Amino acid sequence: MTLEAAGVSDTEESAYRILVTMGRASAHDFAVRAGLDSRDAEQTLTALTAKGLASHTDAVPRLYRATPPDVALMPRLKQQADALDHARATATGLLEIYRDTMRRSDADQLIEVITGADALRQHLRRIQADTRDEMLWFCKAQYVAMPSGSNSEEFDALARGVRYRVLYEKAFFDDEGAVDNVIEGVRAGEVARAVAHLPLRLAVSDRAIAICPLVPGGPYGSPEEPTTALVRDSSLLAALVALFERYWDDAVPLHVDDSGTVSGTDGVVGADPLSATDRRLLSLLVAGVADKAIASQMGLSRRTVQRHIQQLMTFADAATRMQLAWQAARRGWV
């Protein structure tokens, strides 16, 4: 039966269902339909009437009628739902107090040690699946557990509205296929920036839980298995989030723009002065990728890459590559 949440027993629900199908019925007719003797039928109908599930006439013989379900049941269900919401809120508050108490008395509640690449990969996938608002990432070169382009959980999270802010260090772009994978992520909604170097690998979910290395492991497949920590709400987690924000502020934004227009930080919007090749080259250059790696990623010769860079420096009126990178970021070319 299904009306227990409304305070209706299985026997009462069965009787109410019968009365609903009968319209008006005497106790005798109800007893026949329900397969009850007269005494049990009278007691059942009296119980339904007492609970507001039925009413009767004053005539003899009495005729019983089911109270409309929206009148008889909906207020009861709402009352139960309100009570359940109140109980859930109370339980949530008690859970927070319990967790806070345990965190203060037991370090194991703050940090969980994860050993091995497979376990690390499972935890990374799980925390992304549970993320509701924002993921923060430090992406270093040479993956340990999750190859570039294999993180399908990111695209699922982006699709449901989770924000991804990802910092890539320049060596990351030397990995095969890394640039194309970053482009795919940015097009899906990822907000990406690049820095010369990152101090560690890091993933933070909703600023409530983080995964970072305790003992650095070698690249995937090496005999050195990674040992990482899952860090919950604590001063350590706050420090990791602050570290991310510090590097984020100094990083260079990476954009993918196929619209044929330029939108720079100076607000200028107009025809795109750069080719797709120039834009991709600049993105790699700003990210700190070496000429040789740029040439390999773009399928060009090293000399062609250097010639493109020189032409871009002339166009941007930049005396050095650093000035070119600054102009590219300021004008929204990358």
N, C-alpha and C positions, 0 to 999 in steps of 0.2 A: 504494500500500500504506500501512498505517497503524501498523506496529509498529517503525518505525525508532527511535522514542524509547526502545524497550526494548532496543536494540542488535541487532535482528534485521534482516538484509538482506531485500530483496524476494524473492530466490530462496528463502531460508530460510522466509520467511513463507508463500510459496506452498506449499512442501513441508509445512510444519506444518499448514496448513489442510487439505491432502489427507489427511494422517495422522489428523487429528481426525475426519474423516468416515469413515475406514476402520476405526476401532477398532484391531484388530491386523492386521498385514500383513507378509508376507515382503518381502525386497528385490525379488524378481521381481514380485510383485503391485503393489508401489509403483511400480516402473519402468513397468509397463503403464499404471497410472492416471495417472502424471505425464508419460508420453510421453518417458521418458528411457531411455538404454541402461543396461545392468546396472552398468557401472563408475561412471557419473555418479550413478546411484541410490544405490549403496553409499556414495560420497563424501558425498552430501547427507545421508543418514541418519546417517552417522558425525558430520557437523558438527552436526546437530540434537541428537544424543546428548551431544556434548561441551559444548553450551550448556545442557544440562538440559531441552531441549524434547522429548526423546524418551528412551525406555528400550527395552531388548531382553532377550529371554530368552537363556539359554545353550544351549538346545536347537538342533539342526540340522534344518531350516534355522532361522535366527534369525527371531523374530517381533518386529516393532517396534510400539511403542505410543506415542501422543502423551501427554506429561505434561499433567495437567489445567492449563488456562490460569491458574487462580488460583494454582497452585504455580509454574508456569513463568514467568509474565509479571508478576504483580502485584508481587513483590519487586523485579524489575528496574525497573518503572515508578516505584515508590516511591523507589528509589535515585536515579533520574534526576530525580524531582521535588525531592528533597532537595538534590541538586546544583544544580538550577536556582534554587531558593530562595536558596541560599547565594550563587550568582553574582549574582542580582538584588540581594541586600542589599549585596554588595560594590560593584556598579555604582552603586547609589543613594548609597552613601557617597562614592564617587569623584565622582559628579555634584555633591553638596553641596560638596565641596572645590573642584571646578572653578568652580562658581558663586560661591563665596566669593572665590576668587582673582580671577575676572573682575570682581566687584563692586568689589574694592579697586583694580583697575587701569583699569577702564573704566566711566565714569559712564553710558554708554548701556545698561549692564546693569541699572542701578538705575532709570532714568527713561526711559520711552518717550513721545514726544510724539504726541498724537492731534489731528488737525486736522479740523474739520467735524462737524456734528451727526450725519450718517449714520454716520461711523466711530465716534463716541462711543456712539451707540445700540448698534451691533454689539458693542463692547467691554463695555458694561454687561450686555447679554444673555449674553455668553460667560462673564463672571466669575461671574454668578449660576448659570449652568448647571453650572459647575465647583465651586461652593461646597459644602462638606460639613458645616460646623458652624454658622457664624453670618455674617449680613450686618449691617453697620452703615450707616445712611443719615442724611444731612442733606438734608431736602427744603425747598427754597426756592420762593417763588412764581414763576409764569411759567416754565413748563418750557422747557428749551433743546433737549433731544433726545428725551425720552420723556414724552408727555402723561400726566397723572394718569389712572389706570384702564387704561392700555395695557400695564402691566408684567406680562404673563402669566407671565413667568419666576419672579416672586415666589411666585405661587400654586403653581407646580410645585415650587419649592424647599421651601415650607412643607409641602406634601404628603409630601415625602420626609424631613421631620424637621429641616430647616434652621431655625434661629432667626433672626427678623428683629427688630432694634431700630431704630425709625425715629423721628427727631426732626423735627417740623414747625414752621416758624415761622408766626406768626399770619397773615401776609399770604397764606400758601398757601391758607387756607380761603376767601379771596375768589374764587378761581378757580371757574368754573362746574363743578358736579358734584364738587368736591374733597371735600366732607364725606361724601357717599355713598360715594366711593371709599375713604376712610379707614375708614369703618364696615365696608365689605366686607373690607378687609385685616385689621382687628382681629378680625372674626368668623372669619377663616381661620387666625388664630393670631399675627398680627403684634402685637408689643408696641410701643405708640405713646405718645409724649409730645409736649408742646408747649412752645415757648419764644417769647418776644417777637421775637427776631431771631437769625438764624444768620449766621456770618461768611462762609460759602462753601458751595458744593455739594460733597457728599462721598459716596462709596460705598466701603466696605471689606469685602473678602472674606476670611474666616478669619484676619483680622489678618496676612495674608501679602501682600496686594496691594490697592492703593487707586487710585481715580480721583478727581481733583480738578482744578479749573481752574488754568491758568497765566495765561491772559488771558481775562477774563470776556467771554462773547459775549452778544449780545442775545437776546430771546425767539425761539422757533422761527420761522423764516421771515424774520427780519430779515437785512439784508446783513452783519451782524457775526457771522461764523462763530466758534464757540467753539474755543479752543485749550486742550486739557486734557493732564494728565500721568497716565500709568499708573506708579505708584510701587511698586517691589518692596521686599522685606525690607531695611530700612535704618533709620538713626536718624530720617530724615524720616518714614518710615511710622510708627515708634513715636510720634513727636510728633503725627501726625494722629489716631492712636488715642487718645492722651491728651487731645487737644482734644475728641474726641467724648465721652469719659467725663466730662470736666469739665462740658460742657453737659448731658449726660444727668442728672447728679446734681442739677442745679438746675431741671430741667424738671418740668412737671406731668403726671402720668400720665393717659392717656385710656383709658376703658373703655367697652365696649358691653355692657349687661346687659339681657337680655329675660326673665329668670327670675322677675321679680316680687319678688325679695328684694334687700336691701341688705347689702353686706359692706364695712364701713369699716375704716380703719387702727386704730380703737379696738376692733375685734373684734366690734362689735355686729351682729347679724344678725336681721332681722325683716321685717315687712311693708314694702313699698316706699312711702314717703310722697310720692313724686313721680310725676307723669304722664310719659308718653313725651315729650311736648312740653317739659316742664320739664327733663328729662334732656338732651335734645338742645340746648336753649338754653344750659344750663349748660356743656356740653362746648364749645360755641362761645365762650361768654364766658370760660371758663378759658383757652382757646387764644389769647385776646386779639383775637378778631374784633370789629370795630366793630358798633354797633347796626344801622346801615344794611345792612351785609353779612349780619348775622344775619337780619334781616327778609326780605332777598332769598332767602337760602338756605332759609328755613322757610316762605316764602309768607305771611308775616304783615305787618301794618303796623308801622311803626317805633314808634308809640305803644303798640301791643299788646305788643311786645317789652319796652319800658320798664316797662309795667305788670307783666308777668310777673317781671321782674327785681326790682322793688320788693316784690312779694309774696314772692319767694324770700328776699330780704334780711330781711323781717320774720319769716319762718318759721325762718331760720337764726340770728336774733338778731344780724345783721351790720349794722354802721353804715355800711360802705362796700362797694363792689364788690370791693375787694381782700380784705376780710374774708370776703365771700361765697365768693369763689374758694377761699380757704384752707379754709373750712368744708366746701365741696363736695368738695375733695380729701381732707380728713381723714375725712369720713363716707362716702366711697366713692360719692358721688352721680354722679360723671362717670367 
